[in-house]
Amino acid sequence: MYLLSSFDEADSTRTALMRAGLELLAEKGYKGTTTREIAARAGVSEVTLFRQFGSKKALLQAAVQKLRPPVELILPRPSHGQMTASSLEDSLLHLAQGYAQMLEANQGLLVRLLPELARHPELRGETGPLGLQKAMSAVFEYFAELQKQGLLRADEAPSQVAVALLGPLFARGVLLGALALRPAFDLQAHVRGFLKGRQGD
C-alpha cells in the first residue's frame, strides 16, 4: 500500500514524473530537488518534464494534489441491517489494522514529506491535497453510514469519530516512529475503548 503507487493519472509519463518529484522532495527537500534529477529518475528527458508541467513548482503542486491514500483497500463495507456488535468490532479492527499497515509502509516517506509541505505551503494549496480530501471523505462516509444504521451514536460528527479511531494510530506510526519510539499498542483494546459509549442502542 505504497502511497505513491495510487496516482489517478492516465498518462504514464506524467505519473512517473510526479512520483519521482515527490520521492525527491522527500529525500532532498524542495530547494535540493532539481528538474534534471526528477526527469532522470522518471526515465525521461528534462525537456519532457518542461513540456508536461512547465516548472518544478508546477510539477510538485500537481503531484501533491494527486496524493491519495488507497483507503478503498482497507475500508470495510457496512452490511445493511445485519451487522452485530461483534461484527462491528471486527470491521473496525480490520480498518485499524489496514490503516496501521499503510502508515508503516509509508512511514519514511511521510516523516520526510510532511515537513516539506509545511515549509512550502504553496505546494499543497489553500485547501490541501485534493486526493487526500477525497480519501478522507470516503472514510467519513463510512462512519456516517455506521451512524445511519444505528451501529454508532450519531451525536458526533463522522469526521470526529474517524479521528478518534485513527488519530492515535497516526501519532504512533508517524510522529513517534520518527523518533524511533515504539510503545506497546494493543489494536483490539484500542478499538474496544473507542466503541465504549459510542455504540448505538
C-alpha positions in Angstrom: 0.0 0.0 0.0 2.7 2.4 -1.0 1.3 5.9 -1.1 2.9 6.9 -4.4 1.6 3.9 -6.3 -2.0 5.1 -6.3 -1.9 8.2 -8.6 -5.1 8.6 -10.5 -3.5 9.7 -13.8 -3.9 8.0 -17.2 -0.7 9.4 -18.7 2.2 7.1 -17.5 4.8 9.8 -18.3 3.1 12.3 -16.0 2.7 9.7 -13.4 6.4 8.8 -13.5 7.4 12.4 -13.2 5.0 13.2 -10.3 6.1 10.1 -8.4 9.8 10.9 -9.0 9.2 14.5 -7.9 7.6 13.5 -4.6 10.2 10.9 -3.9 13.0 13.5 -4.4 11.1 16.2 -2.5 11.0 13.8 0.5 14.7 12.8 0.1 16.3 16.2 -0.7 13.7 18.9 0.1 12.2 21.4 -2.3 15.4 23.5 -2.7 17.6 20.5 -3.1 15.5 18.9 -5.8 16.3 19.7 -9.4 14.3 19.2 -12.6 17.2 17.2 -14.1 17.1 14.8 -11.2 13.3 14.4 -11.4 13.5 13.7 -15.1 16.4 11.2 -14.7 14.5 9.2 -12.0 11.4 9.2 -14.1 13.4 7.9 -17.1 12.5 10.8 -19.4 14.3 13.9 -20.6 14.2 17.3 -18.9 12.6 18.7 -22.0 9.7 16.3 -21.5 9.3 17.5 -17.9 9.0 21.1 -19.0 6.6 20.2 -21.8 4.4 18.3 -19.4 4.5 20.7 -16.4 6.4 23.9 -17.3 8.3 24.1 -14.0 9.4 22.2 -10.9 6.9 24.0 -8.8 4.0 23.2 -11.1 5.0 19.6 -11.2 5.2 19.2 -7.5 1.9 21.1 -7.0 0.2 18.7 -9.4 1.8 15.7 -7.6 0.8 16.8 -4.2 -2.8 17.2 -5.3 -2.7 13.6 -6.6 -1.6 12.2 -3.3 -4.4 9.8 -2.3 -4.1 7.0 0.3 -5.7 3.9 -1.1 -8.4 3.8 1.6 -10.7 1.7 -0.6 -8.3 -1.3 0.1 -8.9 -1.0 3.9 -12.5 0.3 4.3 -14.9 -2.4 5.2 -18.4 -2.3 3.7 -21.2 -1.9 6.3 -23.7 -4.7 5.9 -27.2 -3.3 5.7 -29.1 -4.3 8.8 -27.1 -7.4 9.5 -24.0 -6.2 11.5 -23.9 -7.1 15.2 -21.8 -5.6 17.9 -19.3 -8.3 17.5 -19.0 -7.9 13.7 -18.8 -4.1 14.1 -15.8 -4.6 16.3 -14.3 -7.0 13.8 -14.9 -4.5 11.0 -13.3 -1.6 12.9 -10.4 -3.8 13.9 -9.9 -4.6 10.2 -9.9 -0.9 9.3 -7.4 -0.1 12.1 -5.1 -2.9 11.1 -5.1 -1.8 7.5 -4.5 1.8 8.4 -1.6 0.9 10.7 -0.1 -1.2 7.9 -0.5 1.7 5.4 1.3 4.1 7.8 4.0 1.5 8.4 4.6 1.1 4.7 4.8 4.9 4.1 6.4 6.0 7.4 9.7 7.1 5.9 8.1 9.0 3.1 5.6 10.8 5.4 8.1 11.7 8.0 10.2 13.5 5.4 7.4 14.8 3.1 5.1 16.4 5.7 7.8 18.9 7.0 8.5 20.0 3.4 4.8 20.6 2.8 4.7 22.6 6.0 7.7 24.7 4.9 6.3 25.2 1.4 2.5 25.7 1.7 2.4 26.9 -1.9 2.9 23.2 -2.9 -0.2 22.0 -1.1 -2.6 24.9 -1.9 -5.0 26.7 0.4 -7.4 23.7 0.8 -4.8 20.9 0.9 -4.3 18.0 -1.5 -7.5 17.1 -3.4 -6.6 13.4 -3.4 -6.3 13.4 0.4 -9.6 15.2 0.7 -11.3 12.5 -1.4 -9.7 9.8 0.8 -10.8 11.5 4.0 -14.4 11.9 2.6 -14.6 8.2 1.9 -13.6 7.4 5.5 -16.0 10.0 6.9 -18.8 8.5 4.7 -18.0 5.0 6.1 -18.6 6.3 9.7 -21.6 8.2 8.7 -23.1 5.0 7.2 -22.4 3.2 10.5 -24.2 6.0 12.3 -27.1 5.9 9.9 -27.5 2.2 10.5 -27.6 2.9 14.3 -24.4 1.0 14.9 -22.7 4.1 16.3 -24.2 7.1 18.1 -25.0 10.0 15.8 -24.2 12.8 18.2 -20.6 13.2 17.0 -19.6 14.4 13.5 -18.3 11.5 11.4 -15.0 13.3 11.0 -14.6 13.4 14.8 -15.5 9.7 15.1 -12.9 8.9 12.4 -10.2 10.9 14.1 -10.9 9.3 17.5 -10.3 5.9 16.0 -7.4 6.6 13.6 -5.7 9.7 15.0 -3.8 7.8 17.7 -2.6 5.3 15.1 -1.2 8.2 13.0 0.5 9.7 16.1 2.1 6.4 16.9 3.0 5.3 13.4 4.4 8.6 12.1 5.2 11.0 14.9 6.6 8.5 17.4 8.0 6.5 14.6 10.1 9.4 13.5 11.7 9.4 16.9 12.2 5.6 16.9 9.7 5.3 19.8 7.6 2.2 19.7 5.4 2.0 22.9 3.2 -1.1 23.2 -0.1 -0.7 21.5 -3.0 -3.2 21.5 -5.2 -2.5 18.5 -8.1 -4.6 19.7 -8.1 -2.9 23.1 -8.0 0.5 21.2 -11.0 -0.5 19.1 -12.9 -1.7 22.2 -12.1 1.5 24.0 -13.2 3.5 21.0 -16.6 1.7 21.0 -17.3 2.2 24.7 -20.1 4.8 24.8 -20.2 5.2 21.0 -22.2 2.1 20.0 -25.8 2.7 19.1 -28.7 1.4 21.1 
